[in-house]
Amino acid sequence: MWTTSITISHWAIRTLEDHRADPHRETHRQNGDFPPENIVKLGYKSDNMHVVEEKSSTLVFTGDPSGYLWACSVLSSATGSASVSAVVNRVLPKILSKFIHQQEIARCLAFLVLLGHLCEKLAAEYSEILERLDEIMEIGV
């Protein structure tokens, strides 16, 4: 059995209302929301308060050593099934047709393609966090 996986811890930002309405959020956290409500209200021009959340994304490939039979799992709130399906339908058939006699290489390339897709989504989340922090702190970056 061959398995490759990667887990990435990252941050995301949502409105306080969306954060509290999420049934999957961590309700037993000891330290509470970050930033705390009394801090986030200071100098913030918008009525919508935002909460920074700690998240985790995992990409797992499992298969036989020769690379002929394999399965992939993407566990992430950063991307959706439609977004991943678009990447899979657009890119993976090309990779599999080019590396038909080297399936283990095709599997590794497929892993890298999906990892790149996940990294693009995480970069977009971090850009949103930076925009919100710039609004609060007025640094002008």
Residue frames as qw, qx, qy, qz and C-alpha x, y, z in Angstrom:
[[0.000, 0.890, 0.456, 0.000, 0.00, 0.00, 0.00],
 [0.410, 0.175, 0.025, 0.895, 1.29, 3.43, -0.95],
 [0.153, -0.875, -0.456, 0.055, 0.05, 6.57, 0.84],
 [0.350, 0.162, -0.057, 0.921, 1.03, 10.19, 0.51],
 [0.202, -0.834, -0.508, -0.068, -0.65, 12.86, 2.56],
 [0.284, 0.202, -0.192, 0.918, -0.19, 16.43, 3.61],
 [0.258, -0.786, -0.554, 0.089, -2.02, 18.41, 6.27],
 [0.273, 0.363, -0.029, 0.891, -1.81, 22.19, 6.27],
 [0.222, -0.676, -0.546, 0.442, -2.85, 24.32, 9.23],
 [0.200, 0.329, 0.251, 0.888, -4.07, 27.73, 8.14],
 [0.060, 0.398, 0.461, -0.791, -6.21, 30.69, 9.12],
 [0.048, 0.509, 0.657, 0.554, -9.50, 31.89, 7.68],
 [0.068, 0.141, 0.308, -0.938, -11.64, 34.94, 8.34],
 [0.140, -0.513, -0.766, -0.361, -15.43, 35.03, 8.53],
 [0.300, -0.541, 0.014, -0.786, -18.05, 37.34, 9.90],
 [0.181, -0.197, 0.766, -0.585, -18.93, 36.75, 13.52],
 [0.739, 0.124, 0.200, -0.632, -22.48, 35.76, 12.53],
 [0.792, 0.346, -0.461, -0.201, -21.24, 33.12, 10.06],
 [0.246, 0.382, -0.812, 0.366, -18.78, 31.85, 12.63],
 [0.371, -0.096, 0.663, -0.643, -21.45, 31.39, 15.30],
 [0.789, 0.229, 0.039, -0.568, -23.95, 29.84, 12.87],
 [0.539, 0.411, -0.726, -0.119, -21.51, 27.12, 11.77],
 [0.886, -0.369, 0.027, -0.280, -22.50, 23.85, 13.50],
 [0.923, 0.123, -0.205, 0.302, -18.99, 22.44, 12.97],
 [0.149, 0.765, -0.353, 0.518, -17.08, 25.21, 14.72],
 [0.552, -0.034, -0.692, 0.463, -15.13, 24.43, 17.83],
 [0.394, -0.749, -0.209, -0.491, -17.39, 25.50, 20.69],
 [0.798, -0.567, -0.146, 0.144, -15.25, 24.22, 23.57],
 [0.578, 0.477, -0.202, 0.631, -12.17, 26.31, 22.78],
 [0.546, -0.515, -0.408, 0.520, -10.57, 27.62, 25.96],
 [0.319, -0.218, 0.021, 0.922, -9.33, 30.98, 24.65],
 [0.312, 0.720, 0.413, -0.462, -12.53, 32.09, 22.88],
 [0.600, 0.737, 0.257, 0.175, -12.79, 33.99, 19.61],
 [0.477, -0.408, 0.196, 0.753, -9.82, 35.81, 18.11],
 [0.155, 0.253, -0.436, 0.850, -9.80, 38.74, 18.12],
 [0.069, -0.442, -0.770, 0.455, -12.05, 39.19, 21.18],
 [0.104, 0.773, 0.565, 0.270, -15.23, 41.19, 20.58],
 [0.258, -0.907, -0.143, 0.300, -14.11, 44.13, 22.74],
 [0.415, -0.450, 0.412, 0.675, -10.90, 44.50, 20.69],
 [0.359, 0.281, 0.693, 0.558, -12.33, 44.02, 17.22],
 [0.072, 0.863, 0.499, 0.022, -14.88, 46.84, 17.70],
 [0.314, -0.740, 0.050, 0.593, -12.16, 49.44, 18.27],
 [0.001, 0.609, -0.393, -0.689, -11.72, 51.63, 15.20],
 [0.315, 0.145, 0.865, 0.363, -13.39, 49.21, 12.79],
 [0.228, 0.187, -0.171, -0.940, -15.37, 51.09, 10.15],
 [0.460, -0.111, -0.722, -0.505, -17.69, 48.25, 9.18],
 [0.678, -0.335, 0.205, -0.621, -20.70, 47.02, 11.15],
 [0.970, 0.026, -0.222, -0.095, -19.74, 43.40, 10.43],
 [0.396, -0.701, 0.592, -0.040, -17.19, 42.07, 12.87],
 [0.791, 0.374, -0.475, -0.088, -14.88, 39.35, 11.60],
 [0.760, -0.510, 0.397, -0.070, -13.33, 36.41, 13.42],
 [0.356, 0.582, -0.723, -0.106, -10.05, 34.72, 12.51],
 [0.932, -0.174, 0.184, -0.257, -10.42, 30.95, 12.67],
 [0.195, -0.501, 0.828, 0.161, -7.82, 28.23, 12.82],
 [0.876, 0.301, -0.005, -0.376, -8.45, 25.64, 10.09],
 [0.437, -0.375, 0.784, 0.233, -6.82, 22.52, 8.71],
 [0.747, 0.487, -0.178, -0.415, -6.77, 21.09, 5.19],
 [0.570, -0.317, 0.750, 0.114, -5.70, 17.56, 4.24],
 [0.677, 0.509, -0.365, -0.387, -4.87, 15.95, 0.90],
 [0.599, -0.306, 0.738, -0.047, -4.43, 12.15, 0.88],
 [0.672, 0.417, -0.489, -0.368, -3.51, 9.80, -1.98],
 [0.614, -0.284, 0.721, -0.149, -3.63, 6.04, -1.38],
 [0.800, 0.444, -0.223, -0.335, -2.94, 3.23, -3.82],
 [0.968, -0.063, 0.138, 0.197, -0.88, 0.25, -4.85],
 [0.487, -0.585, 0.324, 0.562, 2.91, 0.63, -5.33],
 [0.483, 0.186, 0.605, 0.605, 2.70, 0.35, -9.14],
 [0.069, 0.296, -0.004, -0.953, 0.35, 3.33, -9.37],
 [0.137, -0.207, -0.779, -0.576, -2.45, 1.65, -11.30],
 [0.400, -0.655, -0.612, -0.191, -5.12, 1.78, -8.58],
 [0.283, -0.041, -0.400, 0.871, -5.36, 4.85, -6.39],
 [0.188, -0.798, -0.557, -0.134, -7.83, 7.03, -4.56],
 [0.244, 0.274, -0.173, 0.914, -7.68, 10.65, -3.49],
 [0.302, -0.755, -0.570, 0.113, -9.33, 12.49, -0.61],
 [0.191, 0.386, -0.083, 0.899, -9.45, 16.27, -0.19],
 [0.394, -0.688, -0.582, 0.183, -10.64, 17.45, 3.22],
 [0.294, -0.061, -0.069, 0.951, -10.75, 21.23, 3.29],
 [0.118, 0.785, 0.516, -0.322, -13.14, 24.06, 3.93],
 [0.118, -0.577, 0.267, 0.763, -10.99, 26.24, 1.66],
 [0.224, 0.206, -0.673, -0.674, -12.21, 24.55, -1.51],
 [0.720, 0.141, 0.356, -0.579, -15.41, 22.90, -2.64],
 [0.684, 0.089, 0.712, 0.128, -16.24, 19.79, -4.60],
 [0.575, 0.782, 0.238, -0.024, -17.14, 21.80, -7.72],
 [0.060, 0.913, -0.389, -0.109, -13.78, 23.57, -7.67],
 [0.456, -0.416, 0.777, 0.125, -11.81, 20.34, -7.17],
 [0.711, 0.370, 0.598, 0.005, -13.91, 18.57, -9.84],
 [0.452, 0.884, -0.030, -0.118, -13.10, 21.30, -12.34],
 [0.089, -0.749, 0.646, 0.117, -9.37, 20.79, -11.76],
 [0.587, -0.122, 0.800, 0.021, -9.69, 17.01, -11.90],
 [0.680, 0.557, 0.474, -0.055, -11.75, 17.03, -15.12],
 [0.365, 0.914, -0.143, -0.104, -9.52, 19.58, -16.84],
 [0.017, 0.780, -0.625, 0.005, -6.02, 18.44, -15.87],
 [0.607, -0.316, 0.722, -0.101, -5.95, 14.80, -14.78],
 [0.864, 0.394, 0.310, -0.053, -7.05, 13.21, -18.09],
 [0.464, 0.829, -0.306, 0.066, -4.16, 14.97, -19.82],
 [0.241, -0.655, 0.698, -0.160, -1.67, 13.73, -17.22],
 [0.760, -0.067, 0.628, -0.155, -2.99, 10.17, -17.33],
 [0.809, 0.573, 0.129, -0.036, -2.87, 10.05, -21.13],
 [0.306, 0.831, -0.451, 0.114, 0.73, 11.32, -21.25],
 [0.112, -0.505, 0.812, -0.270, 2.00, 8.94, -18.55],
 [0.882, -0.026, -0.138, -0.451, 0.01, 5.84, -19.47],
 [0.862, 0.137, -0.452, 0.182, 3.03, 3.57, -18.99],
 [0.365, 0.164, -0.544, 0.738, 4.29, 5.37, -15.86],
 [0.431, -0.673, -0.497, -0.340, 1.24, 5.44, -13.62],
 [0.602, -0.521, -0.355, 0.490, 3.22, 6.06, -10.42],
 [0.284, -0.046, 0.079, 0.954, 4.55, 9.32, -11.94],
 [0.208, -0.483, -0.487, -0.698, 1.02, 10.28, -13.04],
 [0.554, -0.648, -0.519, 0.059, -0.19, 9.75, -9.49],
 [0.502, -0.379, -0.179, 0.756, 2.58, 11.99, -8.10],
 [0.104, 0.159, 0.285, 0.939, 1.79, 14.70, -10.67],
 [0.364, -0.601, -0.564, -0.434, -1.91, 14.50, -9.82],
 [0.562, -0.588, -0.420, 0.401, -1.02, 14.96, -6.15],
 [0.365, -0.207, 0.017, 0.908, 1.06, 18.05, -6.99],
 [0.074, -0.387, -0.465, -0.793, -1.72, 19.51, -9.17],
 [0.478, -0.678, -0.521, -0.201, -4.28, 19.17, -6.38],
 [0.563, -0.478, -0.268, 0.619, -1.81, 20.49, -3.82],
 [0.228, 0.060, 0.196, 0.952, -1.25, 23.54, -6.06],
 [0.272, -0.559, -0.522, -0.583, -5.02, 24.07, -6.29],
 [0.578, -0.653, -0.458, 0.174, -5.31, 23.91, -2.51],
 [0.489, -0.288, -0.087, 0.819, -2.43, 26.39, -2.10],
 [0.044, 0.328, 0.346, 0.878, -4.13, 28.83, -4.49],
 [0.442, -0.669, -0.501, -0.326, -7.30, 28.70, -2.38],
 [0.622, -0.556, -0.314, 0.453, -5.31, 29.24, 0.83],
 [0.365, 0.000, 0.089, 0.927, -3.49, 32.20, -0.73],
 [0.176, -0.537, -0.416, -0.713, -6.89, 33.78, -1.51],
 [0.585, -0.682, -0.439, 0.015, -7.97, 33.29, 2.12],
 [0.586, -0.371, -0.145, 0.706, -4.78, 34.91, 3.40],
 [0.176, 0.280, 0.256, 0.908, -5.27, 37.86, 1.01],
 [0.375, -0.677, -0.443, -0.453, -8.73, 38.40, 2.49],
 [0.652, -0.588, -0.326, 0.350, -7.30, 38.29, 6.03],
 [0.474, -0.108, 0.026, 0.873, -4.67, 40.88, 5.10],
 [0.041, -0.492, -0.367, -0.788, -7.31, 43.18, 3.55],
 [0.529, -0.718, -0.416, -0.179, -9.43, 43.01, 6.73],
 [0.658, -0.461, -0.196, 0.562, -6.42, 43.65, 8.97],
 [0.330, 0.151, 0.164, 0.917, -5.44, 46.62, 6.83],
 [0.248, -0.658, -0.404, -0.585, -8.96, 48.06, 7.24],
 [0.647, -0.684, -0.324, 0.095, -8.71, 47.69, 11.02],
 [0.661, -0.445, -0.016, 0.603, -5.14, 48.86, 11.53],
 [0.309, 0.946, 0.088, -0.051, -5.01, 51.42, 8.68],
 [0.623, -0.435, 0.378, 0.530, -1.40, 50.62, 7.82],
 [0.437, 0.781, -0.134, -0.425, -1.94, 51.22, 4.11],
 [0.360, -0.357, 0.803, 0.315, -0.07, 48.15, 2.89]]
